[in-house]
Amino acid sequence: MATSSQTAVQQDDLAEFMVAARALVGAEWVDTSASKVDRFGENLMPEGNVPVSGVIYPNSTEQVQGLVALANRFKVPLYPVSTGQNIGLGSRAPVLPGQVVVELGRRMNRILEINEEMAYAVVEPGVSYQDLYDELESRGHPLMLDTTSGPPQGGPLGNTLDKGAGYTPYFDHFYMSCGMEVVLGNGDVLRTGDGALEGSKSWNISKYGLGPYLDGLFLQSNYGIVTRMGIWLMPKPPVTQSFFFSFPDDDDIGEIMELARFTKLRGVIPTLLKVTNDIYAFGTETRFPLDRADIRKTIPDAVRKEMQTEHGIGSWVVSGAVYAPTQEAADAQIDVIRALFTKSGKATYIPQEIADENPMFRIHSDSFIGKPTRDEFPLYEWRPGGGATWILPVTPIHGETAKDHQRLSRNILERFGFDYICEHVVGARMSRALHVLVWNREDPEENARADACYKAFIDEYAAAGYPVSRPPTAYQPYAMNRLGHSFLQTCNNIKDALDPNGILSPGRYGIGLHR
């Protein structure tokens, strides 16, 4: 991990920067008060909160460009955030201390366009999933967005840039983005794709444009500040029908993955599949059973089985949805899927009308219609103490490999005394295995165990040949250092070209460190 000296800034330079920033954006939009500074350094990571030097609220691309020019002049590091709702992955806190947070969400929160004919929206960084959902609903729009199961106050722009995803056929948020406006670290403003043409009429409908494709440079990087982005929207289907299957045993993950690959590769199921383990499901409704288990250890299998019975599920719940022109057509699709998933005799089918009466299942139905929800957030309270983060290794959609990965994860968690809380978000070839690590952040010993546990996941999955794809800020440099030298060196070379003074998000994803 890098040290605070790598983002050290002279106090005189910082003071002069703040004076100039107040003149640029207005004194009321620059905050260095202790309460604000403390709040923006908060996160849920083991290492504790990260001190920041102040918070600035620009209201336009021009003001962002001006702040970047000032940061280059005074050598002050900036850390841009959109809505700041990357909860469990660092929230609003920078990787390294001492940076000035550029909070884009407060004033740059406009929906700039909704084009019904071409089915896209253009948004600023502060537009949340709830904002866009509410705007579409208020207009009675025939379009829907793809959302995460995270906080409704999270935003599509920030989620896209961190390689986030959803659950509908538009789940790949980067693929479904089109056209960015970016303030580079050197102060230039870049419009990607067709937006590079002055007066372009095709900026948000033609994804790749003319010349090199540059949009991907701004995902999980620190090369620029994205100030607007196009998002493709999905026409609302006349009928959406969710389905659910409960599988009784841990090792049924193998059969589930084989079924998932078969149905997804053949287009039988249009959504992603959510393969949710028992604690992930009932952890949204209840807490760790302190009267039946030792909080310092992994919950015993016998207690877990008791809780499965209490909540009417097995070790895994599989959910997805079909879209159809009529209810009859939807029912016919469900019949095909039901026959496939119940063929072995292991799965119990749960129809949507029953599932929607249960909050554990309704979370997933909402995901498939693009409705923002915060109903998974009680997972962060499964154990007391407020420590929580996500671990997201890749798993191939292959039965035996999925069982191996489950055993690897359970082994790591048992060694460190935590619970296996996992949801696979499954496509045709790979899943992102969303592990939720929850611990008592107020206990130094548990913090140390959580830190060691996260690093063990990075190390042991890397040794098996699989990266953790979306690490929280505290572990980004650690995870990146497991990748090849050539890759990281190329990232650093791009950083030198686009941000020669290294003033944007020092330490983010390890880019620009240890030169």
MARMAR-391650 format. One record per residue: x, y, z of N, C-alpha, C, O in turn; residue in one letter. Coordinates in pm, whole numbers, plus 50000, padded with zeros to 5 digits. Layout:
REM MARMAR-391650
XYZXYZXYZXYZA/...
END
This chain:
REM MARMAR-391650
500854988050000500005000050000500885012450000501955012550060M/500425022849933501185035249928501065042750060500145040250138A/501965051850084501965059450208501385073250183501275077850069T/501035079950294500425093250280501385103250219500935113150160S/502675101050231503635110450175503525111550024503925121549965S/502965101049961502855101349815501775110949767501745114249648Q/500905115649856499935125849819500115138249906499205146549916T/501275139549968501525151250053501475163949969501925164149855A/500935174650029500845187449961501275198250059500935197550178V/501995208150012502405219050098501175226850145500285230050065Q/501125230050274499955236750329499755250550266498625254750244Q/500845257550236500705270550170500075269050032499225276949993D/500505258749959499925256249827498445252649838497625257249758D/498115244449939496715240549959495875252849992494775254449940L/496385261550078495635273550115495405282449993494295287549974A/496435284449912496275292749792495295286349694494485293249632E/495355273149681494415266049595492985268449640492105271149558F/492735267449771491395269349823490885283549797489715285449764M/491745293349811491345307249781490935308449635489905314349604V/491735302849546491425303449403490175295549369489385299749284A/489975284149436488795275849410487525283249453486505282449385A/487585290349566486415298149610486065309049509484895311649482R/487085315249453486835325449352486205319449226485415325949159A/486565307049196486065300449074484635295649089483805298449003L/484315288349197483005281849209482075288949305480885285749311V/482585298649380481785305249483482195300349620482355288249641G/482355309649714482875305949846481995295649915482495287149989A/480675296249892479765286949961479895272649911479355263349971E/480615270949799480745257549740482125251449763482515242049694W/482855256849859484125251049903484035249350054483835259050126V/484185237150101483975234150244485195227050300485555216250256D/485815233350399486945227050468486645225050616487555222750696T/485375225850653485005224050793485295209850838485255200450758S/485595208450967485975195351020484855185051000485125173450969A/483605189351018482505179751006482385174450864482145162550842S/482555183450766482445179150626483635170550586483475160350519K/484825174850626486025167250594485945153150652486305143450586V/485475152150774485355139050838484345130350765484575118450743D/483215136350727482165128450663482605122850529482245111650494R/483375130550454483795125950322484945115950330485265109550229F/485575114450445486595104250462486065091250516486825081650533G/484755090650546484175078650605484085067350504483845069450385E/484275055250554484065043250473483835031650569483815033750691N/483675019750518483425007950601484604998350603484454986750641L/485785003050562486944994250545487684991850677487534999550771M/488464981050684489214978150806490234988750843490484990950962P/490824995350744491915004650773491425017750835492245025850879E/490115019950839489575032050899489315043050798489555041350678G/488845054250847488515065450760489775071750702490855070550759N/489615078550590490745084450518490605099650523489645105050469V/491535106750586491415121350596491485127950458492325124350376P/490595137650435490635145550312490885160050349490735163850465V/491265168250251491665182150278490545192150255490705203950288S/489425187850201488315196750175487395190950071487695180650011G/486275197650048485275193149952484855205149866484585215949918V/484815203149734484425213749640483275208649555483255197149513I/482295217749529481085214149455480995222449326480395233249328Y/481565217849216481415225249090480025223349031479295214149070P/479655232248936478325230848876478355229048725477305229148661N/479555227548666479635226348520480965220248480481915219648558S/481015215748356482275210848301483335221748303484505218948329T/482925234048276483875245048274484485247148413485675249848424E/483665245948518484215247548653485125235848688486135237748756Q/484785223948645485675212448668487005214848598488065212348655V/486945219548476488165222348401489005232948474490225231848481Q/488345242948528489055253248603489715247648729490835251448762G/489025238648799489595232548919490815224048884491795223948958L/490735216848773491875208648731493075217548697494215214248729V/492815228848634493905238148603494555243348732495775244248741A/493725246648832494265251348960495035240249031496085242749091L/494505228149025495195216849090496565214549028497525211549099A/496655215748898497965214448832498905225748873500105223748892N/498355237548886499185249148922499755247849063500935250649087R/498905243449157499345242849297499735228749342500085226649458F/499685219149249500045205149278499205199449393499725193049485K/497905201849385496965196949486496205185049427495595186449321V/496215173349492495515161549437494005162649455493525166549562P/493265159149351491805159349352491255145049348491845136149286L/490125143149416489465130149412487995132249375487195135649462Y/487635130349247486245132549206485335121049246485725109349237P/484125124349291483085114349315481805119349250481615131449232V/480925110049215479655114149155478605115049265478435125649325S/477895104149294476925104649404477565100349536476975102549642T/478735094449532479415090349655478765078749725478915077049846G/478025070549651477265059349712477875045749681477165035749673Q/479185045249664479855032449637480065025049770481185021549807N/478955022749838478995017649976479495003349976479064995049896I/480415000450067481044987450074482264986249986483014976549996G/482474996249898483644996249811484475008949827485335012049744L/484215016349936484995028249965484185040849985484705050850035G/482895040549947482025052149961482645064149888482955063249770S/482825075449959483365087549896484845089549927485455098849876R/485415080950010486775083150058487795079749951487625069849878A/488865087649939489925084649842490775072849887490675068150001P/491625068249797492535057349830493575062049931493875055050028V/494135073849909495195079249993494725092150058493885099150002L/495255095550176494805107550247495305120350184496225120350102P/494675131450224495125144650187494525150350060494785161850026G/493715142549988493165147349862491945156349885491275155449988Q/491685164949789490505173549792489405166649712489585163749594V/488285164149775487185157349707486435167249618486015177849665V/486285163949493485455171649400484125164349390484005154149321V/483135169649460481825163049471480945168049357480425179249361E/480795159749255480065163649134478555162549151477805169049078L/478115154349245476695151049253475805162049305474615162649271G/476355170949388475515181049453474885190649352473695193749361R/475675195449257475185205749164475135201149020474385206748940R/475925191148984475885185648848475005173148849475485161848839M/473715175548861472765164548881471595165348784470455162048820N/471875169748664470815172048566470685160448467471675155048418R/469435156848439469155148048325469115157148203468165164748185I/470125156348120470265165948010469375162647892468995171647816L/469025150047876468185146247763467605132347788468265123647843E/466355130547746465775117247730465205116647590464275124047556I/465745107847508465305106647369464495093747358465035082647361N/463185095447344462295083847342462445075647215462435063347219E/462595082447101462685075146974463935066446969463865054846926E/465055071747013466325064547006466665057347137467685050547146M/465805058847237465905051347362467235053447434467985044047461A/467515066247464468695069047544468455081147632467535089047608Y/469295082447734469315094347819470735099547825471685092047801A/470885112347855472195118247880472155124348020471255132148051V/473115120648103473065124548244474395130548289475445127748232V/474305138748392475475143548464475795133948579474995125048608E/476955135648644477375125848745476435124248863476355113448921P/475725134948901474895134249020473525128149000472785126649097G/473165124748879471855118348854471885104348911472735096248875V/470955101449001470905088249064469975078948986469205083248900S/470055066049020469105056648962467685060648997466785059748913Y/467465065049121466115069049161465655081149082464495081749041Q/466545090849060466195102748981465725098848841464675103448795D/466495090348775466165086748637464915078048633464075079648545L/464785068848729463585060448736462345069148756461345067348688Y/462425078448851461275086948880460905095648760459715097648732D/461905100648688461625109048571460925100848462459955105548401E/461405088848438460755080348338459335076848380458415077048298L/459155073548507457815069748555456865081748549455695080248513E/457345093648585456465105448586455985108948447454905114648431S/456775105648346456385108248208455545096948149455085097848035R/455345086348226454675074648171455445068848056454865064347957G/456765068748070457655065547959457585050747920457435042148007H/457695047747791457775033747748459185028047762459465017347708P/460075035147833461455030747848461745027547994461125033148085L/462705018648015463145015348151464665015048155465315013148052M/465215016948273466665016248289467035003048353466184996048410L/468304999648344468844988448420469514994248543470325003448533D/469184988848659469714994248783470474983448860470394971548826T/471184987548961471854978149050470894974649162469794979949170T/471324965549250470534962849371471124970649489470784968149604S/472004980249456472594988649558471675000349590470484999749561G/472215010849650471335021749694470715028949576471385031349476P/469425032549585468795040449479469485053749456469375059549348P/470225058649558470925071349543472245069849468472885079849435Q/472655057549441473815055449355473485059749213472315060449176G/474525062749134474275068249002474795059748889475785052648906G/474135060148773474575052048659475935056148605476665047548555P/476305068948613477595073048559478725067148644479645060948590L/478665069048774479705063748861479775048648859480855042848860G/478605042248857478575027648854479195022248726479925012348729N/478915028748615479495024548488481015025648491481725016548447T/481525036848544482975038948545483695029148637484895026948621L/482985023348734483605013348821483274999148777483404989748854D/482834997648652482504984648594481384977648670481414965548690K/480394985548710479214979748773478294973548670478494975048550G/477294966448720476374959348630475034957748698474894959648819A/474044954048618472694951648667472234937648634473014928248642G/470944936148595470354922848586469484920448463469224908948427Y/469044931148396468214929448278469104926448157470324925548173T/468544924948037469404923347918470364935147896471324933947820P/470104946647961470984958247953471944958748072472394969448112Y/472264947048126473054946048249474454951848238474984956748337F/475064951348118476444956048100476424971248087476224976547977D/476624978048198476414992448199477404999948111477065010448055H/478614994848098479545001648008479134999547862479135009047784F/478774987247826478354984847689477134993447654476994997947540Y/476264995647752475045003447728475255018447751474295026047752M/476505022547768476815036947768477265040847627477735032447550S/477105053647595477495058147460477785073047461476875081247463C/479055076247460479475090147453479745096247589478855096947674G/480985100647610481375107047736481975120847708482565123347603M/481795129647806482555142047811483485140947931483035138148042E/484775143347909485785140648011486735152548022487245157447921V/486975156948144488055166448170489295158248207489315151748311V/490315158548122491525150748145492365157148255492185168748290L/493305149248307494175154348411495055165848366495535173548450G/495275167148236496075178348185495235190748158495755200948113N/493915189948186493025201448169492245201648040491315209648027G/492595193147944491855192747818490465186647840490265178747933D/489515190547755488185184347756488065175347634488275179747520V/487735162747659487605152747553486155148547540485505145647640L/485655148347417484355142147389484645129647307485215130347199R/484235118247361484595105447299483635101747186482555107447173T/484075092047105483225086946998482855097746899483675106246864G/481605097246853481145107046755481085121146812480985130846737D/481145122446944481155135647006482385143646972482415155846993G/483425137046919484635144246878484375153446759485145162746735A/483295150946685482935159646573482105171346625481085169446690L/482545183446596481805195246637480395194746578480215193046458E/479405196246666478015196046622477485182246590476495181046518G/478115171846641477705158146611476245155746647475765159846753S/475525148946557474135145046581474025130246621472925125346647K/475155123346627475105108746652475925104746775476275093046790S/476235114246862477135111846974476655100547065477455092247109W/475355100147092474835090647191474135078647130473445071247200N/474305076846998473725064846935474775056546862474525044846833I/475935062246832476995055246761478135052946859478865062246892S/478295040746904479145038147019480635039646988481375044947070K/481085035046874482525033846852483145045246773484355047546784Y/482375052346694482875064146628484015061346531484195050046485G/484765071846502485885071146409487185071646488487325079646581L/488135063146451489435063446518489465054446640488525046846663G/490545055246720490665046646838489485048546934488955059546949P/489095037646998487985038047094488565041147232489295032947289Y/488235052747286488895057747406488065056347534488605057547643L/486765053947523485895054147641486375044847752486295048247870D/486875033247714487285023447814488435027947901488665022348008G/489175038147857490275043247938489805048848072490585049548168L/488545052748080488075059948198487335050848296486745055648392F/487375037748271486825028048365487935023648460489045020448417L/487635023448588488585019048691489965025148667490985018148667Q/489985038148648491265045048624491225058648692490275061848763S/492245066548668492315080148724492875089948621493725098248652N/492395088648498492905096748388492105109448364492615118948304Y/490845109748408490005121148379488785121448468488535112148545G/488025132348458486775133848532485635134148430485555143448349I/484785124148432483675123248337482545132148387482065130448499V/482125141648305481125151448345479755149348280478775155748319T/479675140548180478385136748124478565123748047479655120548000R/477455116248034477525103247967476155099647911475125102547972M/476155093447795474925088147738474655074047789475585066247809G/473385070747809472965057647858471855052447769470855059447748I/472015040547716470935034447639469885028747734470215022547835W/468615030947699467485026447779466755015147706466795014247583L/466085006847783465424995047728463914997547716463295002147812M/463314994647601461854995547592461194986147693461594974547708P/460184991247761459484982947860458724971647789457934974147698K/458964959247831458174948447773456744948747827456524953047940P/455784944247748454394943947796454224935547922453444939048011P/454954924247928454834915248044456234911348090457074907248010V/456464912548220457674907348284457244897048387456414899948473T/457804885148378457434874348470458694868748534459554863348465Q/458804870148665459954864648737459724850048772458584845448777S/460804842848797460714828948842461794826748948462804833648952F/461544816849034462454813649144462514798649162461514791649149F/463714793849193463914779749228464784779049353465764786349365F/464414770349445465214767949565465884754249552465234744249523S/467214754049576467994741749574468474738749716468914747849785F/468404726149761468604723249904470054723249953470284726450070P/471034719749868472374716849917473424726449861473264731849752D/474504728449938475584737349897476164733449761476394742049676D/476404720549742477044716149618476104716049498476524712749387D/474844719649519473944721249404474364732849315473834734549205D/475314740849362475834751549277476384746149146476334752949044I/476894733849148477394727649026476294725548924476444729248808G/475184719548966474064717348876473474730648828473104732148711E/473404740348919472844753348884473664759848772473104765248677I/474994759448785475834765848684475744758848549475784765448445M/475624745748549475444738748422474134742748355474094744748234E/473074743848434471794748348380471874762848332471314766448228L/472594770948407472714785048369473434786448235472984793948149A/474534779148218475264780148092474404775447975474394781747870R/473704764447993472844758947888471774769047848471564771447729F/471094774847945469964783647913470434797347862469804803047774T/471544802547918472004815747875472634815247736472374824147654K/473454805347707474084804647575473044803047465473254807447352L/471924796847497470874794347397469794804947397468824804047321R/469934815147481468964826047482467624822547542466634829347517G/467594811947623466324807947684465884818147789464694820647806V/466864823947860466574833647966467204846947927468414847647908I/466404857647914466954870547868467704878347976468624885847944P/467314876848102467984883948210469234876348253469444864948212T/470044882748335471034875048409470314866548512469174869548550L/470964856048558470444848048668471104852448798472314854748803L/470304853648902470844856549034470804843549114469744837749138K/471974839049155472104826549229472544830149369473724832849394V/471594830349461471744836549592471854825849700470994817049709T/472904826449781473024816149885472134819550004471564830450012N/472024810050097471034810950204471204823550290470234830850310D/472414826150340472594837750429472374850750352471814860150408I/472794851350227472554863350147471054865950138470624877550139Y/470254855450128468804856950117468184860950251467574871550261A/468334852450354467654855850479468394866350562467844871650659F/469654869550525470364880250592469754893950568470064903450641G/468894895250467468174907850445467004909350542466414920150553T/466674898550611465504898550698465824895950845464994898650932E/466984890750875467314887051013468804889251038469544892550946T/469234887451162470624889851201471274876651243470614866451258R/472584877251261473354865751308472744860551438472484868551529F/472494847451450471814841851568472764840551688473344829951711P/472904851251763473844851451875473514841051981474394836752055L/472254836951988471864827052089472204812752047472104803552128D/472604811051921472864797351871474264795551815474634784351782R/475064806151804476364804951739477334815151799476934825351854A/478624812051786479694820651834480004831251729480404828051617D/479814843951764479984854851669481414855851619481654862051515I/482364849751689483774850351648484124839851544485254839251497R/483144831451509483414820451416482364820151305481334826851312K/482664812351203481704809951095480474803051152480594794051235T/479304807151108478074801051158478074786051126478344782351012I/477774777351223477794762851198476754758651094475694764751084P/477074748151019476144743250917474794739450976473764741750914D/474814733451096473554729051157472644740951185471434740251162A/473214751851233472424763851260471934769951128470794774451118V/472794769951029472404775050898471214767150842470284773050787R/471234753950856470134745650808468844748850884467764749150825K/468954751251014467774755051091467174767951036465954769151023E/468034777451002467554790350952466984789050811466044796150775M/467534779950731466934777250600465484772550617464584777250548Q/465284763450710463924758350734463004769450782461854770350739T/463514777850872462704788750926462254798550817461174804450826E/463104800250715462794810050610462274803650481462004810550383H/462144790450481461534783750367462354783450241461814784050131G/463694782350257464564781450140465604770550165465724765350276I/466354767150058467464758050071468774765450075468824776950121G/469844759150028471154765550028471284776049919472084785349932S/470504774649811470584784149699469184787749650468294779349645W/469014800249613467804804949544468234810549409469084819349401V/467644805349302467924809949166466744818549120465594814449132V/467044830449067465974839049018466344844948882467524846748850S/465334847748805465494854048674464134858648628463164858248705G/464034863148504462754867748451462714865948301463754865248235A/461504865248249461284865248105460464877548070459744882948153V/460594881847944459824893047891459014887947773459514880047692Y/457774892447763456904886847659455834896947620455544906247695A/455234894947500454154904047456452844901647528452024910847539P/452624889347578451394886047648451704877147767452784871247775T/450754876147860450934867347975451014852747930451764844947988Q/450244849247828450284835447779451674831847726452174820947750E/452274841147655453624838747602454634837647716455544829347711A/454474846047818455374845247933455224831948004456224825748042A/453994827548023453754814748090454394803248013454914793848074D/454354803947882454954793347801456474793147820457074782447828A/457094804747828458534805347852458874799947990459854792648007Q/458084803548088458324798648225458204783448229458974776848299I/457254777848156457094763348154458354756348103458764746048157D/458974761948001460214756247948461324756748052462024746948075V/461474768448116462534770148217462274761148337463194755148392I/461034760248378460684751748494461004737148466461514730148553R/460714732548345461004718648311462504715948316462924705348362A/463314725348270464764723448271465304723148413466114714548447L/464874732548497465464733948630464954723448729465624720648828F/463804717648705463274707548798463504693248749463074683748814T/464174691748636464334678448577465034668748669464674656948673K/466044673248744466804664248831466064660648959466444651349029S/465024667948988464284665449111464804672949232464264671449342G/465854680949214466434688149328465704701349357465524704949473K/465304708449255464804722149271463324722549304462544714149259A/462964732449386461564735549414461214748749345461884758849367T/460194748649263459774760549190458934769549279458064764849351Y/459214782749273458454792649349457924802849249458724810549195I/456634803349222456094812749123456144827049175456234829449296P/456084836749082456244850649120455154855249216455434863049306Q/453914850549198452844855549284453064851749431452604858849520E/453754840649456454114836949593455384844149636455474849149748I/456344844749546457624851149580457424865849615458104870949704A/456514872749547456354887049569455754890349704455764901949746D/455234880249773454754882449910455884881850012455684884850129E/457074877949966458224876150055459294886450019459784886349906N/459664895450112460674905650079462004899950031462704906449954P/462374887850076463624881650032463644879849881464694881249817M/462484876749824462394874049680462034886549601462454888149486F/461244895449662460774907249590461934916049546461844923049445R/463044915849622464264923049582464634919649438464974928549359I/464564906749405465014902249274464004905849165464394909649054H/462714904649195461704908749097461864923449060461724927148943S/462154931849161462364946049133463564948149041463524956748952D/464614940349061465814941748978465504939548831466064946348745S/464634930148802464374926448663463464936248591463314935448469F/462834945448665462044955948599462734969548609462144979848575I/464004969648656464764982048662464324991448772464515003548761G/463734986148879463264994448990464344995249097464734984949150K/464835007249130465865008349234465345003549369464175005349402P/466234997349446465844992149577467024992949672468184992349630T/466734994249800467774993549901467504981849996468034981550107R/466694972149952466254961350039467364951350071467204943050160D/468494951849998469604943050034470504949050142471374942150194E/470304961650176471214968250269471234962250409472264963250476F/470154956150457470264949550588471354938850596471744934950706P/471854934050482472974924750485474174930550560474924923250625L/474354943750550475484950150618475344949450770476304952150843Y/474154945850819473914944950962473824930451009473424927851122E/474194921050921474144906950959474934904451087474484897151175W/476104910551097476884910551221476974924951272476974934251191R/477064927051402477144940751454478514946951429479494939851409P/478574960251432479854967051431480154975451309481124983051311G/479354974251201479454983851092480534981750989480684990150900G/481294970750995482294968050892481684959650781481044949450807G/481864964050657481284956450545481994960050416482344971550392A/482194949950333482744952350200482354940750109481834930550154T/482624942549981482324932549879483624926549825484634933449810W/483584913649798484694906749732484114900449606483164892749615I/484674903649489484034899949364484974892349271485414897849170L/485284879849302486074871949207485204866949091483984865749104P/485844864248981485174858648863485054843548878485984836948926V/483914837948838483724823448836483224819248698482214824448652T/483904809948630483374804748504482044797348527481834791448633P/481174797748427479894790748439480134776048404479774771148297I/480754769348499481124755248484480924748748621481464753348721H/480164737948623479714732248749480824728748847480804733148961G/481794720948803482854716548894483714728248939484144728749055E/483974737748848484764749448886484014757748990484624762649085T/482714759248973481924766849070481964760249207482044767049309A/481914746849210482024739849339483394741849401483514743449522K/484444741649318485794744249369485894758249428486484760249534D/485314767949359485374781749407484594783349537485024790549627H/483454776449547482704777049673483554771449787483604777349895Q/484204760249764485044754449870486194763749905486534765250023R/486804770049805487894779349831487404791049917488054794650015L/486274796849880485744808149956485364804150097485694811250193S/484684792950111484284788450245485504785750332485504788650451R/486554780150272487774777350347488414790250398488814791050514N/488524800150311489114812850352488294819150465488854823350566I/486994819650447486144826150546486164818650679486144824950785L/486194805450675486244797850800487554800150874487574800850997E/488654801350800489954803950863489944816950942490574818051047R/489214826850890489224840050954487974842551039487844853151099F/487054832951043485904833951133484744842151081484014848151160G/484544842350948483434849850890482514840550812482804828650794F/481394845950767480354837850705480384838750554480754848950496D/479984827750490479884827250344478544833450304477494827250319Y/478604845750253477434853250209477694856750062478524865350034I/477014850249970477414851149831476204851049738475264843449757C/476264859649637475304859149527476084859149396476834868549369E/475904848849316476474848549182475514855849088474324852849082H/476044865549014475294872148908475804866248778476924868848736V/474954858148713475404848148617475014851948474473834854248444V/476014852548388475804854048245475994840748176475834830148236G/476344841348047476474829047968477784821847994477844809547985A/478834829348026480174823248037480834825448172481684817548213R/480464836148241481074839048370480064845348463479064851148421M/480364844048591479564851248690480494860048771481684857348785S/479934870548823480624878548924480084873649058478904875349090R/480954867549137480544861649264480614872349372481684875449423A/479464877949407479394888949503479434883349645478404879249699L/480614883249706480754879249846480624891749933481254901949905H/479834890850037479694901850133480454898050260480134888150325V/481464905950293482234903750415481744913750519481804925850498L/481254908450633480674916850738481384913750869481574902150904V/481774924350942482514922351067482304934351159481674944251122W/482854933151280482754943751380483934953351362485054950451405N/483664964551300484724974351272485204981451399486264987751399R/484444980351506484834986651632485814978051711486324982451814E/486064966051664486964956751732488274955851652488264950751541D/489404960851707490664960651632491074946651586491634945151477P/490814936651667491184922951629490364918351510490884911751420E/489074921751508488244917851393488624925651269488594920251158E/488984938251286489474946051171490694939451109490794938450987N/491624934951194492834928351144492474915451071493064912350967A/491504907951124491094895551057490414898450925490654891450826R/489564908750921488884912350796489884916550690489754912950574A/490894924350731491934928750637492684916650582492904915650461D/493084907650669493814895750624492934886850537493424880550443A/491644886350568490714878250490490584883550348490614875950252C/490434896950336490304902550202491554899850119491464895950003Y/492714901850178493964899450105494114884750068494664881549963K/493634875850155493684861550123492814858450001493204850449916A/491644864849992490804862949873491554867349747491564860149648F/492164879049751492904883949634494014874149597494174870549481I/494784869949698495944861449673495554847549625496114842449528D/494594841449692494274827549662493454826049535493614816149463E/492594835649506491904835149377492874838249263492774832349155Y/493814847449285494824850149182495674837749156495994834749041A/496044830649262496834818449247496064807949168496654799849097A/494724808049182493894798649107493634803348964493094795848883A/494024815748934493884820848797492714830248776492294832348662G/492174836048885490994844448873491184857548951491514857149069Y/491004868948886491154881648957489894885449036488794881249002P/490094893349139488974900149205488704912749124489544921749119V/487544913449062487344922848952486994937148993487134946348913S/486564939249115486124952749153486464955149300485554955949383R/487754956449333488134957949473487754971549528487684981249453P/487504972549659487274985649720488544993949720489634988749698P/488375006949744489505016149734490695011649818491845012849774T/490445006449937491545002750027492414991649970493564990150011A/491884983649875492624972049824492944973149675493444963649616Y/492654984549614492904985849471494384984449436494714976649346Q/495294991549503496714989649470497184975349495497974969949418P/496704969249603497114955449636496674945849526497444937249484Y/495424947449479494914938549374495634940949242495984931349172A/495864953449208496534956549081497954951149078498454947348971M/498614950649191499984945649195500084930649171501184925349156N/498944923749167498944909549130498944907748979499134896548930R/498724918548905498694917648760500104919148703501034922748775L/500244916348576501564916448514502164930348505501444940348496G/503484930948508504204943748504503854951748378503674963848385H/503764945048265503514952048139502174959348143502064970548095S/501164952848200499844959148209499904971748295499444982348253F/500454970448414500504981948504501394993048449501085004948464L/502484989348384503364999448325502655007048213502825019148200Q/501864999948134501095006648029500085016348090499915027548040T/499425012148196498505021148266499245033648315498735044748304C/500445031748369501235043148418501665052348304501685064548320N/501995046548190502395054748075501235063448026501435075047990N/500045057748026498855065547987498625076648089498275087948053I/498805073348217498665083548322499615095248297499215106848309K/500855092348264501835102948238501395111948123501615124048126D/500775105948022500375113747904499155122447932499095133847888A/498175117048006496905124048025496855132248154496035141348166L/497715129148248497705135948378499155137048426499525130648524D/499975145048358501435144848382501845148648523502915144548569P/501025156448593501355160148731500735150748834500925152548954N/499995140848786499405130948877498455136848978498465132849094G/497615146448935496765153349033495385146949049494655150449142I/495005137548961493685131348971493755117949043494415108648997L/493075117149157492865104549231494145096449248494165084749211S/495205102149303496425094249324496125081249401495455081549505P/496625070249350496445057249415495265049249365495205037249388G/494325055749296493145048349249493585037149155494295039449057R/493165025249188493545013049116495055011749100495535005249007Y/495805017849192497245016149193497975022849079499185021149064G/497245030548997497865036548879498645049048919498115057848987I/499905049648878500755061048908501595059449032502415068149063G/501425048449105502235045949225503455037549190503475030449089L/504465038349275505645029749264506255030449125506485020149061H/506515042649077507045044548942508485039748932509095040548825R/
END
